[in-house]
């Protein structure tokens, strides 16, 4: 195979959720296409990578100095929602259930993948608590070992007497059939059962 | 969400085997990355799209006037293997079982997807038969309704008395457990059973 094509396939295969097979299909599709699909994609990517950067406060991608959520005066101050990825911010915004400020970690601590606190956007949480008079931190992290470890680490490093920590409830999802729910979730749902 | 990011996600989501979810992950990953991953990908894509084009004879992607397979004098003339996609050529080459010439259609006829003979690289098959003294055409197309329809169409349009047509055998794959084989394949395998 042509070395340029091979290199391009390798670059695409490194993207999240794309393997070598999909990368091969993508590259062939782009290079066979005569309508300039490859050029359009390349120029859109260049343009975006030059103008868009993570917000220095929360980590959401933005074209401006500060992102739309951090600069929105209508949003509630004092409540910080910590999420793993930028996409989680859009999920929560789409649901319209949170009106405070976000903080994107950019990942979770993981011994297996070698992700340490220095790799994550953790250092400035303490500053944000002071600057923004944060009184509650809501952890909206994945319900996994990595998510819980990250949560514990942040709680131990930014512990302050006047900051309340909370996490999303665990349990059976809406419409969830007990047949399809794993034992761990069932145990949590039993433990946290609500009085009626 | 920022309109530039949204547009980029839409462009990635149109690539084969990439949906909106994967495209979102890819775009966030590229734009958050500080090591120039987005710029590198964009420039590799631009470079490849400017220098690489389908071979005018067979359709394989190449940097040269004619591809490595059509220009290889060591390859056997007179036997043409018709495949659907460029990736099929690499699959066959990796297996090392065919040493003739290839012909890439770039798809299969499909009423549902609206793919007509004009969309495929079919028109010059007749010329190739004459110019290259082709005596056998091997169809290595998918074993699907679309693949068989395309095969029938090509056989009816390029029919010549001295050209033999053949197709890959259907049956149980090596290591195939009968439990996991569909009824259609089993029927074909029974019908084409070999005398011992």
Boltz contact constraints between the chains, C-beta under 6 A:
constraints:
  - contact:
      token1: [A, 2]
      token2: [B, 63]
      max_distance: 6.0
  - contact:
      token1: [A, 4]
      token2: [B, 48]
      max_distance: 6.0
  - contact:
      token1: [A, 8]
      token2: [B, 44]
      max_distance: 6.0
  - contact:
      token1: [A, 8]
      token2: [B, 48]
      max_distance: 6.0
  - contact:
      token1: [A, 11]
      token2: [B, 41]
      max_distance: 6.0
  - contact:
      token1: [A, 11]
      token2: [B, 44]
      max_distance: 6.0
  - contact:
      token1: [A, 15]
      token2: [B, 26]
      max_distance: 6.0
  - contact:
      token1: [A, 16]
      token2: [B, 25]
      max_distance: 6.0
  - contact:
      token1: [A, 16]
      token2: [B, 26]
      max_distance: 6.0
  - contact:
      token1: [A, 16]
      token2: [B, 29]
      max_distance: 6.0
  - contact:
      token1: [A, 17]
      token2: [B, 22]
      max_distance: 6.0
  - contact:
      token1: [A, 17]
      token2: [B, 25]
      max_distance: 6.0
  - contact:
      token1: [A, 22]
      token2: [B, 17]
      max_distance: 6.0
  - contact:
      token1: [A, 24]
      token2: [B, 87]
      max_distance: 6.0
  - contact:
      token1: [A, 25]
      token2: [B, 16]
      max_distance: 6.0
  - contact:
      token1: [A, 25]
      token2: [B, 17]
      max_distance: 6.0
  - contact:
      token1: [A, 26]
      token2: [B, 15]
      max_distance: 6.0
  - contact:
      token1: [A, 26]
      token2: [B, 16]
      max_distance: 6.0
  - contact:
      token1: [A, 28]
      token2: [B, 86]
      max_distance: 6.0
  - contact:
      token1: [A, 29]
      token2: [B, 16]
      max_distance: 6.0
  - contact:
      token1: [A, 31]
      token2: [B, 52]
      max_distance: 6.0
  - contact:
      token1: [A, 31]
      token2: [B, 61]
      max_distance: 6.0
  - contact:
      token1: [A, 32]
      token2: [B, 54]
      max_distance: 6.0
  - contact:
      token1: [A, 38]
      token2: [B, 45]
      max_distance: 6.0
  - contact:
      token1: [A, 38]
      token2: [B, 49]
      max_distance: 6.0
  - contact:
      token1: [A, 39]
      token2: [B, 49]
      max_distance: 6.0
  - contact:
      token1: [A, 41]
      token2: [B, 11]
      max_distance: 6.0
  - contact:
      token1: [A, 42]
      token2: [B, 42]
      max_distance: 6.0
  - contact:
      token1: [A, 42]
      token2: [B, 45]
      max_distance: 6.0
  - contact:
      token1: [A, 42]
      token2: [B, 46]
      max_distance: 6.0
  - contact:
      token1: [A, 44]
      token2: [B, 8]
      max_distance: 6.0
  - contact:
      token1: [A, 44]
      token2: [B, 11]
      max_distance: 6.0
  - contact:
      token1: [A, 45]
      token2: [B, 38]
      max_distance: 6.0
  - contact:
      token1: [A, 45]
      token2: [B, 42]
      max_distance: 6.0
  - contact:
      token1: [A, 46]
      token2: [B, 42]
      max_distance: 6.0
  - contact:
      token1: [A, 48]
      token2: [B, 4]
      max_distance: 6.0
  - contact:
      token1: [A, 48]
      token2: [B, 8]
      max_distance: 6.0
  - contact:
      token1: [A, 49]
      token2: [B, 38]
      max_distance: 6.0
  - contact:
      token1: [A, 49]
      token2: [B, 39]
      max_distance: 6.0
  - contact:
      token1: [A, 52]
      token2: [B, 31]
      max_distance: 6.0
  - contact:
      token1: [A, 54]
      token2: [B, 32]
      max_distance: 6.0
  - contact:
      token1: [A, 61]
      token2: [B, 31]
      max_distance: 6.0
  - contact:
      token1: [A, 63]
      token2: [B, 2]
      max_distance: 6.0
  - contact:
      token1: [A, 86]
      token2: [B, 28]
      max_distance: 6.0
  - contact:
      token1: [A, 87]
      token2: [B, 24]
      max_distance: 6.0
